[in-house]
Amino acid sequence: MDHRLLEIIACPVCNGKLYFRQEKQGLICKADRLAFPLRDGIPVLLENEARTLDAEDSHP
Ligand SMILES: [Zn+2]
C-alpha cells in the first residue's frame, strides 16, 4: 500500500487519521474503532463497508 496515500486520506466518519494495519489488511480509525477494508490495494472508505473493531483490536 502506498504510504503517501495514507497521508491524504481520512476517516469518512470523523475526518481523523487512519492507520494501516498489515495484519488486518485494512485501515483503522482508532477514534471510531472502525476498520476499513482494502480492495485491490484501494481503501474502501465507506462507513457501511467498515468493520467494527473488537476491544482487543483497539489496543495495538
Ligand atoms: Zn473516524
N, CA, C, O and the ligand as a Tripos MOL2 file, in Angstrom:
@<TRIPOS>MOLECULE
protein
  241   239    61     0     0
PROTEIN
NO_CHARGES

@<TRIPOS>ATOM
      1 N           0.8540   -1.1970    0.0000 N.3       1 MET1
      2 CA          0.0000    0.0000    0.0000 C.3       1 MET1
      3 C           0.8830    1.2370    0.0000 C.2       1 MET1
      4 O           1.9150    1.2830    0.6690 O.2       1 MET1
      5 N           0.4670    2.2180   -0.7460 N.am      2 ASP2
      6 CA          1.2360    3.4500   -0.9080 C.3       2 ASP2
      7 C           1.0850    4.3150    0.3370 C.2       2 ASP2
      8 O          -0.0140    4.7620    0.6670 O.2       2 ASP2
      9 N           2.1880    4.5440    1.0170 N.am      3 HIS3
     10 CA          2.0950    5.3020    2.2660 C.3       3 HIS3
     11 C           1.8170    6.7750    2.0410 C.2       3 HIS3
     12 O           1.3440    7.4690    2.9400 O.2       3 HIS3
     13 N           2.1160    7.2600    0.8230 N.am      4 ARG4
     14 CA          1.7350    8.6490    0.5210 C.3       4 ARG4
     15 C           0.2200    8.7960    0.5420 C.2       4 ARG4
     16 O          -0.3140    9.8410    0.9140 O.2       4 ARG4
     17 N          -0.4580    7.7310    0.1350 N.am      5 LEU5
     18 CA         -1.9160    7.7510    0.1350 C.3       5 LEU5
     19 C          -2.4520    7.9220    1.5510 C.2       5 LEU5
     20 O          -3.4400    8.6210    1.7770 O.2       5 LEU5
     21 N          -1.7810    7.2700    2.5020 N.am      6 LEU6
     22 CA         -2.2160    7.3460    3.9000 C.3       6 LEU6
     23 C          -2.2090    8.7810    4.4210 C.2       6 LEU6
     24 O          -2.9760    9.1320    5.3180 O.2       6 LEU6
     25 N          -1.3400    9.5980    3.8480 N.am      7 GLU7
     26 CA         -1.2320   10.9670    4.3570 C.3       7 GLU7
     27 C          -2.3600   11.8670    3.8700 C.2       7 GLU7
     28 O          -2.6150   12.9240    4.4470 O.2       7 GLU7
     29 N          -3.0320   11.4430    2.8100 N.am      8 ILE8
     30 CA         -4.0740   12.3220    2.2510 C.3       8 ILE8
     31 C          -5.4820   11.8160    2.5150 C.2       8 ILE8
     32 O          -6.4520   12.5510    2.3280 O.2       8 ILE8
     33 N          -5.6030   10.5610    2.9520 N.am      9 ILE9
     34 CA         -6.9470   10.0560    3.2130 C.3       9 ILE9
     35 C          -7.2920   10.2170    4.6820 C.2       9 ILE9
     36 O          -6.4090   10.2740    5.5370 O.2       9 ILE9
     37 N          -8.5620   10.2890    4.9620 N.am     10 ALA10
     38 CA         -9.0240   10.4710    6.3300 C.3      10 ALA10
     39 C         -10.2840    9.6370    6.5360 C.2      10 ALA10
     40 O         -10.9490    9.2190    5.5890 O.2      10 ALA10
     41 N         -10.5750    9.4180    7.7880 N.am     11 CYS11
     42 CA        -11.7810    8.6830    8.1410 C.3      11 CYS11
     43 C         -13.0160    9.4280    7.6310 C.2      11 CYS11
     44 O         -13.1600   10.6250    7.8810 O.2      11 CYS11
     45 N         -13.9090    8.7300    6.9160 N.am     12 PRO12
     46 CA        -15.1130    9.3930    6.4060 C.3      12 PRO12
     47 C         -16.1280    9.7150    7.5000 C.2      12 PRO12
     48 O         -17.0720   10.4720    7.2710 O.2      12 PRO12
     49 N         -15.9380    9.1470    8.6750 N.am     13 VAL13
     50 CA        -16.8890    9.3710    9.7710 C.3      13 VAL13
     51 C         -16.4780   10.5880   10.5970 C.2      13 VAL13
     52 O         -17.2790   11.4960   10.8230 O.2      13 VAL13
     53 N         -15.2160   10.5960   11.0460 N.am     14 CYS14
     54 CA        -14.7730   11.6550   11.9470 C.3      14 CYS14
     55 C         -13.7070   12.5610   11.3240 C.2      14 CYS14
     56 O         -13.2740   13.5380   11.9340 O.2      14 CYS14
     57 N         -13.2900   12.2160   10.0880 N.am     15 ASN15
     58 CA        -12.2600   13.0010    9.3920 C.3      15 ASN15
     59 C         -10.9040   12.9040   10.0810 C.2      15 ASN15
     60 O         -10.0250   13.7360    9.8560 O.2      15 ASN15
     61 N         -10.7400   11.9020   10.9060 N.am     16 GLY16
     62 CA         -9.4830   11.7310   11.6240 C.3      16 GLY16
     63 C          -8.4840   10.9030   10.8340 C.2      16 GLY16
     64 O          -8.7680   10.4400    9.7300 O.2      16 GLY16
     65 N          -7.3180   10.7280   11.4200 N.am     17 LYS17
     66 CA         -6.2330    9.9930   10.7740 C.3      17 LYS17
     67 C          -6.5330    8.5030   10.7720 C.2      17 LYS17
     68 O          -7.0810    7.9560   11.7290 O.2      17 LYS17
     69 N          -6.1570    7.8590    9.6690 N.am     18 LEU18
     70 CA         -6.2920    6.4150    9.5460 C.3      18 LEU18
     71 C          -4.9200    5.7670    9.6310 C.2      18 LEU18
     72 O          -3.9220    6.3350    9.1910 O.2      18 LEU18
     73 N          -4.8850    4.5810   10.1980 N.am     19 TYR19
     74 CA         -3.6540    3.8280   10.3770 C.3      19 TYR19
     75 C          -3.7600    2.5190    9.6110 C.2      19 TYR19
     76 O          -4.7450    1.7900    9.7310 O.2      19 TYR19
     77 N          -2.7220    2.2300    8.8160 N.am     20 PHE20
     78 CA         -2.7090    0.9620    8.0890 C.3      20 PHE20
     79 C          -2.2760   -0.1560    9.0150 C.2      20 PHE20
     80 O          -1.2600   -0.0540    9.7020 O.2      20 PHE20
     81 N          -3.0510   -1.2150    9.0260 N.am     21 ARG21
     82 CA         -2.7150   -2.3830    9.8460 C.3      21 ARG21
     83 C          -2.5200   -3.5750    8.9300 C.2      21 ARG21
     84 O          -3.4730   -4.1150    8.3680 O.2      21 ARG21
     85 N          -1.2720   -3.9700    8.7920 N.am     22 GLN22
     86 CA         -0.9260   -5.0540    7.8870 C.3      22 GLN22
     87 C          -1.7110   -6.3290    8.2130 C.2      22 GLN22
     88 O          -2.2510   -6.9870    7.3240 O.2      22 GLN22
     89 N          -1.7610   -6.6550    9.4900 N.am     23 GLU23
     90 CA         -2.3790   -7.9270    9.8630 C.3      23 GLU23
     91 C          -3.8970   -7.9120    9.6660 C.2      23 GLU23
     92 O          -4.5300   -8.9640    9.5710 O.2      23 GLU23
     93 N          -4.4650   -6.7150    9.6070 N.am     24 LYS24
     94 CA         -5.8990   -6.6250    9.3520 C.3      24 LYS24
     95 C          -6.1860   -6.3840    7.8790 C.2      24 LYS24
     96 O          -7.3290   -6.4840    7.4330 O.2      24 LYS24
     97 N          -5.1310   -6.0630    7.1230 N.am     25 GLN25
     98 CA         -5.3010   -5.7140    5.7160 C.3      25 GLN25
     99 C          -6.3640   -4.6260    5.5530 C.2      25 GLN25
    100 O          -7.2500   -4.6990    4.7020 O.2      25 GLN25
    101 N          -6.2300   -3.6270    6.4020 N.am     26 GLY26
    102 CA         -7.1970   -2.5520    6.3300 C.3      26 GLY26
    103 C          -6.6990   -1.3030    7.0230 C.2      26 GLY26
    104 O          -5.5860   -1.2610    7.5460 O.2      26 GLY26
    105 N          -7.5280   -0.3050    7.0180 N.am     27 LEU27
    106 CA         -7.2120    0.9800    7.6240 C.3      27 LEU27
    107 C          -8.0700    1.1730    8.8580 C.2      27 LEU27
    108 O          -9.2860    0.9880    8.8350 O.2      27 LEU27
    109 N          -7.4070    1.5480    9.9260 N.am     28 ILE28
    110 CA         -8.0490    1.6060   11.2270 C.3      28 ILE28
    111 C          -8.2770    3.0530   11.6380 C.2      28 ILE28
    112 O          -7.3710    3.8820   11.5470 O.2      28 ILE28
    113 N          -9.4890    3.3540   12.0920 N.am     29 CYS29
    114 CA         -9.7310    4.6130   12.7840 C.3      29 CYS29
    115 C          -9.8390    4.2810   14.2610 C.2      29 CYS29
    116 O         -10.7530    3.5800   14.6960 O.2      29 CYS29
    117 N          -8.8820    4.8030   15.0230 N.am     30 LYS30
    118 CA         -8.8780    4.4950   16.4550 C.3      30 LYS30
    119 C         -10.0230    5.1830   17.1800 C.2      30 LYS30
    120 O         -10.5580    4.6410   18.1470 O.2      30 LYS30
    121 N         -10.4040    6.3690   16.7250 N.am     31 ALA31
    122 CA        -11.4650    7.1260   17.3870 C.3      31 ALA31
    123 C         -12.8080    6.4040   17.2730 C.2      31 ALA31
    124 O         -13.5520    6.2940   18.2480 O.2      31 ALA31
    125 N         -13.1060    5.9160   16.0710 N.am     32 ASP32
    126 CA        -14.3970    5.2610   15.8360 C.3      32 ASP32
    127 C         -14.3250    3.7490   16.0440 C.2      32 ASP32
    128 O         -15.3460    3.0630   16.0830 O.2      32 ASP32
    129 N         -13.0640    3.2330   16.1800 N.am     33 ARG33
    130 CA        -12.8530    1.7890   16.2680 C.3      33 ARG33
    131 C         -13.4960    1.0840   15.0810 C.2      33 ARG33
    132 O         -14.2510    0.1230   15.2220 O.2      33 ARG33
    133 N         -13.1570    1.6140   13.8930 N.am     34 LEU34
    134 CA        -13.6290    1.0170   12.6560 C.3      34 LEU34
    135 C         -12.4280    0.5820   11.8250 C.2      34 LEU34
    136 O         -11.3640    1.1990   11.8660 O.2      34 LEU34
    137 N         -12.6240   -0.4930   11.0720 N.am     35 ALA35
    138 CA        -11.6040   -0.9740   10.1430 C.3      35 ALA35
    139 C         -12.1760   -0.9120    8.7380 C.2      35 ALA35
    140 O         -13.1780   -1.5590    8.4300 O.2      35 ALA35
    141 N         -11.5280   -0.1280    7.8920 N.am     36 PHE36
    142 CA        -11.9660   -0.0020    6.5100 C.3      36 PHE36
    143 C         -11.1570   -0.9690    5.6580 C.2      36 PHE36
    144 O          -9.9310   -1.0060    5.7650 O.2      36 PHE36
    145 N         -11.8170   -1.7470    4.8190 N.am     37 PRO37
    146 CA        -11.1070   -2.7670    4.0400 C.3      37 PRO37
    147 C         -10.3420   -2.1720    2.8610 C.2      37 PRO37
    148 O         -10.5880   -1.0440    2.4340 O.2      37 PRO37
    149 N          -9.4060   -2.9750    2.3520 N.am     38 LEU38
    150 CA         -8.7250   -2.6500    1.1060 C.3      38 LEU38
    151 C          -9.2230   -3.6090    0.0390 C.2      38 LEU38
    152 O          -9.3460   -4.8100    0.2780 O.2      38 LEU38
    153 N          -9.5080   -3.0730   -1.1330 N.am     39 ARG39
    154 CA         -9.8640   -3.9210   -2.2760 C.3      39 ARG39
    155 C          -8.8840   -3.6370   -3.3930 C.2      39 ARG39
    156 O          -8.8420   -2.5330   -3.9360 O.2      39 ARG39
    157 N          -8.0870   -4.6580   -3.7350 N.am     40 ASP40
    158 CA         -7.0420   -4.4940   -4.7530 C.3      40 ASP40
    159 C          -6.1250   -3.3320   -4.4040 C.2      40 ASP40
    160 O          -5.6790   -2.5990   -5.2860 O.2      40 ASP40
    161 N          -5.8470   -3.1670   -3.1230 N.am     41 GLY41
    162 CA         -4.9420   -2.1190   -2.6730 C.3      41 GLY41
    163 C          -5.5710   -0.7520   -2.5620 C.2      41 GLY41
    164 O          -4.8960    0.2160   -2.2110 O.2      41 GLY41
    165 N          -6.8530   -0.6570   -2.8560 N.am     42 ILE42
    166 CA         -7.5440    0.6270   -2.7990 C.3      42 ILE42
    167 C          -8.4010    0.6540   -1.5340 C.2      42 ILE42
    168 O          -9.2240   -0.2380   -1.3290 O.2      42 ILE42
    169 N          -8.2180    1.6560   -0.6930 N.am     43 PRO43
    170 CA         -9.0360    1.7340    0.5200 C.3      43 PRO43
    171 C         -10.5070    2.0030    0.2010 C.2      43 PRO43
    172 O         -10.8390    2.8620   -0.6160 O.2      43 PRO43
    173 N         -11.3600    1.2570    0.8570 N.am     44 VAL44
    174 CA        -12.8030    1.4480    0.6960 C.3      44 VAL44
    175 C         -13.2800    2.2570    1.8970 C.2      44 VAL44
    176 O         -13.5470    1.7130    2.9680 O.2      44 VAL44
    177 N         -13.3820    3.5580    1.6930 N.am     45 LEU45
    178 CA        -13.6930    4.4520    2.8180 C.3      45 LEU45
    179 C         -15.1840    4.7360    2.8800 C.2      45 LEU45
    180 O         -15.6280    5.8700    2.7000 O.2      45 LEU45
    181 N         -15.9320    3.6970    3.1360 N.am     46 LEU46
    182 CA        -17.3760    3.7980    3.2620 C.3      46 LEU46
    183 C         -17.7650    3.2710    4.6330 C.2      46 LEU46
    184 O         -17.3500    2.1850    5.0360 O.2      46 LEU46
    185 N         -18.5590    4.0480    5.3370 N.am     47 GLU47
    186 CA        -18.9160    3.6580    6.6950 C.3      47 GLU47
    187 C         -19.6430    2.3210    6.7210 C.2      47 GLU47
    188 O         -19.4430    1.5150    7.6300 O.2      47 GLU47
    189 N         -20.4890    2.0880    5.7180 N.am     48 ASN48
    190 CA        -21.2470    0.8350    5.7400 C.3      48 ASN48
    191 C         -20.4290   -0.3650    5.2790 C.2      48 ASN48
    192 O         -20.9070   -1.4980    5.3440 O.2      48 ASN48
    193 N         -19.1870   -0.1310    4.8090 N.am     49 GLU49
    194 CA        -18.2730   -1.2310    4.4800 C.3      49 GLU49
    195 C         -17.3060   -1.5130    5.6260 C.2      49 GLU49
    196 O         -16.5970   -2.5190    5.6140 O.2      49 GLU49
    197 N         -17.2810   -0.6390    6.5930 N.am     50 ALA50
    198 CA        -16.3010   -0.7700    7.6660 C.3      50 ALA50
    199 C         -16.7390   -1.8370    8.6610 C.2      50 ALA50
    200 O         -17.9240   -2.1020    8.8620 O.2      50 ALA50
    201 N         -15.7080   -2.4390    9.2780 N.am     51 ARG51
    202 CA        -15.9450   -3.4450   10.3030 C.3      51 ARG51
    203 C         -15.6510   -2.8110   11.6580 C.2      51 ARG51
    204 O         -14.6850   -2.0620   11.8050 O.2      51 ARG51
    205 N         -16.4740   -3.1090   12.6240 N.am     52 THR52
    206 CA        -16.2240   -2.6060   13.9630 C.3      52 THR52
    207 C         -15.1360   -3.4310   14.6270 C.2      52 THR52
    208 O         -15.1640   -4.6610   14.5940 O.2      52 THR52
    209 N         -14.1870   -2.7490   15.2230 N.am     53 LEU53
    210 CA        -13.0830   -3.4450   15.8760 C.3      53 LEU53
    211 C         -13.5320   -4.0330   17.2120 C.2      53 LEU53
    212 O         -14.3670   -3.4750   17.9230 O.2      53 LEU53
    213 N         -12.9410   -5.1780   17.5140 N.am     54 ASP54
    214 CA        -13.1220   -5.7300   18.8500 C.3      54 ASP54
    215 C         -12.3320   -4.8810   19.8380 C.2      54 ASP54
    216 O         -11.4740   -4.0920   19.4430 O.2      54 ASP54
    217 N         -12.6180   -5.0450   21.0970 N.am     55 ALA55
    218 CA        -11.9230   -4.2830   22.1270 C.3      55 ALA55
    219 C         -10.4160   -4.5200   22.0560 C.2      55 ALA55
    220 O          -9.6320   -3.5860   22.2260 O.2      55 ALA55
    221 N         -10.0110   -5.7500   21.8070 N.am     56 GLU56
    222 CA         -8.5840   -6.0480   21.7890 C.3      56 GLU56
    223 C          -7.8950   -5.4360   20.5740 C.2      56 GLU56
    224 O          -6.7010   -5.1400   20.6180 O.2      56 GLU56
    225 N          -8.6480   -5.2450   19.4880 N.am     57 ASP57
    226 CA         -8.0760   -4.6500   18.2960 C.3      57 ASP57
    227 C          -7.6910   -3.1840   18.5020 C.2      57 ASP57
    228 O          -6.8020   -2.6690   17.8240 O.2      57 ASP57
    229 N          -8.3510   -2.5290   19.4200 N.am     58 SER58
    230 CA         -8.1180   -1.1030   19.5910 C.3      58 SER58
    231 C          -6.8960   -0.8240   20.4620 C.2      58 SER58
    232 O          -6.5570    0.3310   20.7190 O.2      58 SER58
    233 N          -6.2370   -1.8940   20.9140 N.am     59 HIS59
    234 CA         -5.0100   -1.7280   21.6850 C.3      59 HIS59
    235 C          -3.8460   -2.3870   20.9480 C.2      59 HIS59
    236 O          -3.4890   -3.5290   21.2390 O.2      59 HIS59
    237 N          -3.2700   -1.6820   20.0150 N.am     60 PRO60
    238 CA         -2.2080   -2.2680   19.2030 C.3      60 PRO60
    239 C          -0.9360   -2.5460   19.9890 C.2      60 PRO60
    240 O           0.0410   -3.0410   19.4260 O.2      60 PRO60
    241 ZN        -13.0990    8.0220   12.4430 Zn       61 ZN61
@<TRIPOS>BOND
     1     1     2 1
     2     2     3 1
     3     3     4 2
     4     3     5 am
     5     5     6 1
     6     6     7 1
     7     7     8 2
     8     7     9 am
     9     9    10 1
    10    10    11 1
    11    11    12 2
    12    11    13 am
    13    13    14 1
    14    14    15 1
    15    15    16 2
    16    15    17 am
    17    17    18 1
    18    18    19 1
    19    19    20 2
    20    19    21 am
    21    21    22 1
    22    22    23 1
    23    23    24 2
    24    23    25 am
    25    25    26 1
    26    26    27 1
    27    27    28 2
    28    27    29 am
    29    29    30 1
    30    30    31 1
    31    31    32 2
    32    31    33 am
    33    33    34 1
    34    34    35 1
    35    35    36 2
    36    35    37 am
    37    37    38 1
    38    38    39 1
    39    39    40 2
    40    39    41 am
    41    41    42 1
    42    42    43 1
    43    43    44 2
    44    43    45 am
    45    45    46 1
    46    46    47 1
    47    47    48 2
    48    47    49 am
    49    49    50 1
    50    50    51 1
    51    51    52 2
    52    51    53 am
    53    53    54 1
    54    54    55 1
    55    55    56 2
    56    55    57 am
    57    57    58 1
    58    58    59 1
    59    59    60 2
    60    59    61 am
    61    61    62 1
    62    62    63 1
    63    63    64 2
    64    63    65 am
    65    65    66 1
    66    66    67 1
    67    67    68 2
    68    67    69 am
    69    69    70 1
    70    70    71 1
    71    71    72 2
    72    71    73 am
    73    73    74 1
    74    74    75 1
    75    75    76 2
    76    75    77 am
    77    77    78 1
    78    78    79 1
    79    79    80 2
    80    79    81 am
    81    81    82 1
    82    82    83 1
    83    83    84 2
    84    83    85 am
    85    85    86 1
    86    86    87 1
    87    87    88 2
    88    87    89 am
    89    89    90 1
    90    90    91 1
    91    91    92 2
    92    91    93 am
    93    93    94 1
    94    94    95 1
    95    95    96 2
    96    95    97 am
    97    97    98 1
    98    98    99 1
    99    99   100 2
   100    99   101 am
   101   101   102 1
   102   102   103 1
   103   103   104 2
   104   103   105 am
   105   105   106 1
   106   106   107 1
   107   107   108 2
   108   107   109 am
   109   109   110 1
   110   110   111 1
   111   111   112 2
   112   111   113 am
   113   113   114 1
   114   114   115 1
   115   115   116 2
   116   115   117 am
   117   117   118 1
   118   118   119 1
   119   119   120 2
   120   119   121 am
   121   121   122 1
   122   122   123 1
   123   123   124 2
   124   123   125 am
   125   125   126 1
   126   126   127 1
   127   127   128 2
   128   127   129 am
   129   129   130 1
   130   130   131 1
   131   131   132 2
   132   131   133 am
   133   133   134 1
   134   134   135 1
   135   135   136 2
   136   135   137 am
   137   137   138 1
   138   138   139 1
   139   139   140 2
   140   139   141 am
   141   141   142 1
   142   142   143 1
   143   143   144 2
   144   143   145 am
   145   145   146 1
   146   146   147 1
   147   147   148 2
   148   147   149 am
   149   149   150 1
   150   150   151 1
   151   151   152 2
   152   151   153 am
   153   153   154 1
   154   154   155 1
   155   155   156 2
   156   155   157 am
   157   157   158 1
   158   158   159 1
   159   159   160 2
   160   159   161 am
   161   161   162 1
   162   162   163 1
   163   163   164 2
   164   163   165 am
   165   165   166 1
   166   166   167 1
   167   167   168 2
   168   167   169 am
   169   169   170 1
   170   170   171 1
   171   171   172 2
   172   171   173 am
   173   173   174 1
   174   174   175 1
   175   175   176 2
   176   175   177 am
   177   177   178 1
   178   178   179 1
   179   179   180 2
   180   179   181 am
   181   181   182 1
   182   182   183 1
   183   183   184 2
   184   183   185 am
   185   185   186 1
   186   186   187 1
   187   187   188 2
   188   187   189 am
   189   189   190 1
   190   190   191 1
   191   191   192 2
   192   191   193 am
   193   193   194 1
   194   194   195 1
   195   195   196 2
   196   195   197 am
   197   197   198 1
   198   198   199 1
   199   199   200 2
   200   199   201 am
   201   201   202 1
   202   202   203 1
   203   203   204 2
   204   203   205 am
   205   205   206 1
   206   206   207 1
   207   207   208 2
   208   207   209 am
   209   209   210 1
   210   210   211 1
   211   211   212 2
   212   211   213 am
   213   213   214 1
   214   214   215 1
   215   215   216 2
   216   215   217 am
   217   217   218 1
   218   218   219 1
   219   219   220 2
   220   219   221 am
   221   221   222 1
   222   222   223 1
   223   223   224 2
   224   223   225 am
   225   225   226 1
   226   226   227 1
   227   227   228 2
   228   227   229 am
   229   229   230 1
   230   230   231 1
   231   231   232 2
   232   231   233 am
   233   233   234 1
   234   234   235 1
   235   235   236 2
   236   235   237 am
   237   237   238 1
   238   238   239 1
   239   239   240 2
@<TRIPOS>SUBSTRUCTURE
     1 MET1         2 RESIDUE 1 A MET
     2 ASP2         6 RESIDUE 1 A ASP
     3 HIS3        10 RESIDUE 1 A HIS
     4 ARG4        14 RESIDUE 1 A ARG
     5 LEU5        18 RESIDUE 1 A LEU
     6 LEU6        22 RESIDUE 1 A LEU
     7 GLU7        26 RESIDUE 1 A GLU
     8 ILE8        30 RESIDUE 1 A ILE
     9 ILE9        34 RESIDUE 1 A ILE
    10 ALA10       38 RESIDUE 1 A ALA
    11 CYS11       42 RESIDUE 1 A CYS
    12 PRO12       46 RESIDUE 1 A PRO
    13 VAL13       50 RESIDUE 1 A VAL
    14 CYS14       54 RESIDUE 1 A CYS
    15 ASN15       58 RESIDUE 1 A ASN
    16 GLY16       62 RESIDUE 1 A GLY
    17 LYS17       66 RESIDUE 1 A LYS
    18 LEU18       70 RESIDUE 1 A LEU
    19 TYR19       74 RESIDUE 1 A TYR
    20 PHE20       78 RESIDUE 1 A PHE
    21 ARG21       82 RESIDUE 1 A ARG
    22 GLN22       86 RESIDUE 1 A GLN
    23 GLU23       90 RESIDUE 1 A GLU
    24 LYS24       94 RESIDUE 1 A LYS
    25 GLN25       98 RESIDUE 1 A GLN
    26 GLY26      102 RESIDUE 1 A GLY
    27 LEU27      106 RESIDUE 1 A LEU
    28 ILE28      110 RESIDUE 1 A ILE
    29 CYS29      114 RESIDUE 1 A CYS
    30 LYS30      118 RESIDUE 1 A LYS
    31 ALA31      122 RESIDUE 1 A ALA
    32 ASP32      126 RESIDUE 1 A ASP
    33 ARG33      130 RESIDUE 1 A ARG
    34 LEU34      134 RESIDUE 1 A LEU
    35 ALA35      138 RESIDUE 1 A ALA
    36 PHE36      142 RESIDUE 1 A PHE
    37 PRO37      146 RESIDUE 1 A PRO
    38 LEU38      150 RESIDUE 1 A LEU
    39 ARG39      154 RESIDUE 1 A ARG
    40 ASP40      158 RESIDUE 1 A ASP
    41 GLY41      162 RESIDUE 1 A GLY
    42 ILE42      166 RESIDUE 1 A ILE
    43 PRO43      170 RESIDUE 1 A PRO
    44 VAL44      174 RESIDUE 1 A VAL
    45 LEU45      178 RESIDUE 1 A LEU
    46 LEU46      182 RESIDUE 1 A LEU
    47 GLU47      186 RESIDUE 1 A GLU
    48 ASN48      190 RESIDUE 1 A ASN
    49 GLU49      194 RESIDUE 1 A GLU
    50 ALA50      198 RESIDUE 1 A ALA
    51 ARG51      202 RESIDUE 1 A ARG
    52 THR52      206 RESIDUE 1 A THR
    53 LEU53      210 RESIDUE 1 A LEU
    54 ASP54      214 RESIDUE 1 A ASP
    55 ALA55      218 RESIDUE 1 A ALA
    56 GLU56      222 RESIDUE 1 A GLU
    57 ASP57      226 RESIDUE 1 A ASP
    58 SER58      230 RESIDUE 1 A SER
    59 HIS59      234 RESIDUE 1 A HIS
    60 PRO60      238 RESIDUE 1 A PRO
    61 ZN61       241 GROUP 0 **** ****
